[in-house]
């Protein structure tokens, strides 16, 4: 089978990553609310470890849409590549842990959003859609603009909350786009 055709079938099987976008979108939104209601320290830790909730939820959603358990339309090498792409953002964890240990809590969502956006660029190739690049650019630039627009006095809580809400909102908007796109047959 031709590579591009197998990637198209993979995108169809996984609805272009809809499950992961939805699960992580929700956890980012929850982080945004927590930044508004809890201490900065607590909110930073919740943001740092949101994947412990999002990953199992994403896998459950993937199973629900039939993306798991069946034959994959791609070679084992492409499957390995998709796992590497998915786990690539783990390399940013030492930086996020450093920010947390140094009590630079307000920077955790901003840094995490940047790391997240970089890792999503690679999905544009895997799922053969520029939508991931657009989303990544919007997350990266949006997070910077949000942080710059927040008054210094509110920077420690409002900035991280808005970055988290923006990131979650963009992830969910992209998931919704893919849902509509796949249900309508593109």
N, C-alpha and C positions, 0 to 999 in steps of 0.2 A: 504494500500500500504506500502511496506517495506521502511524504512527510506532511505537507500542507493539508492534505485531506484528512490524515489521521489527527492533526491538531484541531481541525474543524469539528471532527467527531468528538474529540475530547471536550471541546468547548460546549458542544451540544449536550453531552452526557452530564457535565457539571454545571450547566447553565452559566458558563463563563465565570465560575467561582462564586456564584450567588450565595451559597451557604456560609462561606467564610466572611464575605462582605457583610451579610446580615448579622451574624453572630458577633463579630467584632464591632460593627456599627452600634449595636445595642450596648455592648460593654463600654465603649467610648462615651456614649450618652450617659450611662450610669455614672461613669467617672466624672463627667461634667457636673452632674447634680451633687455628687459627693464633694467636689471642690467647693461648692457653694454652701454646704451644710456641715462638713466635718473639719477637723484641724488640717492644716496643710500637710503635716507629717502623715496622717492617716490617708488623706487623699493621694499623696504621692505613692504610698505603698499599694493602695488599691489600683492605681494607674499602672504601676510597675508589674503587678501580678494579675492583671485582668485576663491574660491569656489562659490562666488556669480554669477559668469559667468559659471563656469564649471557644477555646479549642474543642472541648467535649461537645459543646452546643453546636459548633460548626460541623463536627463529624456526625452528630445525630441528624442534623438538617440534611447533610449530604446523603445519609442513608435513606432519609424520608423521600428525597427526590429521585432515588434510584442511582445515585452516582457511585455508591460503594457496593461491593459484593459481586458485581458482574464483571464481565470481561472488559478490559481497558482497550480502547482503540489505538493505543500507542505502544511503542516498543518499551522494553524494560529500561532502556537508557533514557528515554523521555520521562518515564515515571521517576527515575532517580533524579533527573534534572528538576522535575517539579517539586520533589521533596527538598532538594537543595535550595531552590528558590524560596519555598515556604519557610525553611528554617534559617535563611540568611540573616534575618533581622535579629536573631539571637546574638549575633556578634556585637550588636549595640548594647546588650545588657550590661557589660562592664562599665560603659559610660553612664548609663542610667543608674547603676548601683553607686558609682562614684558621686553623682549628683545628690543621691539620697543620703549617703554617708556624710557628705559635706553640708548637708542641710540646705541644699539649693533646690528645695522642693518645687518651687514655682517653675523651674526650668524642665522638670521631668516630662510633663505632657508636650511641651514644645520640642524637646529633643526626641521624644518617642514618636511624635508626629512626623518629624523629619526622617527618622529611620524607617518608619512605616511607609512613607511616600517613596523612598528609594527602592524598597523591596517590591513595591507594586509595579514599578516600571517594567520589570522583567515579565510580569504576567501579560503585558501587551503582546509579547511574542508568543508565549505559551498558548494563549487563547485567541491569538490573531485578531486583536482589536486595539485601536488607539485609545479606546475609552479609559483604559488603565493609566495611560500617560497623562491624559487630561485630568483625571482624578488626582493623580500624584502631584501634578503641578498645582492644582487648586489647593490641596492639603498643605503643601510646602509653603507656597506664597501666602495662602490664607492664614496659616498659623503665624507667620512673621508679621503680617499686617495686623492681626488681632493683638499680638503682644506689643507691637509698637503703638497701637491706638489706645491701649488701656493706660489711664493715668497712673503715675508711679505709686501713688498711695494705694491703689487697688490692684497693683501688679501681682501681688503674692497669692491672690485667690481668684480674682475676676479674670485675669489673663489665662491662667491654666484652665479655668472652667470653660471659658469661651473657646480655647483651642480644642479641648476635649469635645465640646458640643459640635464645633465645626467639623472635626474629624469624623465623629460618629455620624453626623448628618450627611456628609459627603459619601461615606461608606454605604449608608442606607439608601441614599439617592441613586448611587451606582447599582446597588443590588436591585432596586425597583426598576431601573432602566433595563437591566439584564432580564429580569422577570418578564417585563412587558415585551421585550425584544424576542425572547425565546418562545413565549406563548403565542405571539403573533406570527412566528415562523420567520422572523427577520424581514 
